[in-house]
Amino acid sequence: MIEFDCTVQEGCIPEEIRGDLAQAIADCCDNVLGSDQGPVEVKWAEIPKGFGFRGGYPSTTSLVRGAIPDGCDKETRAKLLMAIGDEWCNISGAAKDEVIISARDASWNG
């Protein structure tokens, strides 16, 4: 199983596009890692207005944190993260510096 937790700022990523974003994440995982890696689960958390700041200003940054199957090589991981970032920006209209994407090995405990 592949899991992604998406933390977004209230008002920045509307509910109406979250399904499209979740599907894009799943599609990127299937395309880069292979569909045999198992299902992709995407969960959402929203930071209320006034609770997230970056550089002293209200943040518009989204965090997309994944747990993917162990042993993914650096090039494949980079390809996956770039694909998710591109799709996120295309669907949401966010700038590239408004999304942080990471993917750790599923067994990592840090």
Secondary structure by P-SEA (a helix, b strand, c coil): cbbbbbbbccccccccaaaaaaaaaaaaaaacccccccbbbbbbbbbcccccccccccccbbbbbbcccccccaaaaaaaaaaaaaaaaaaaccccccbbbbbccccccc
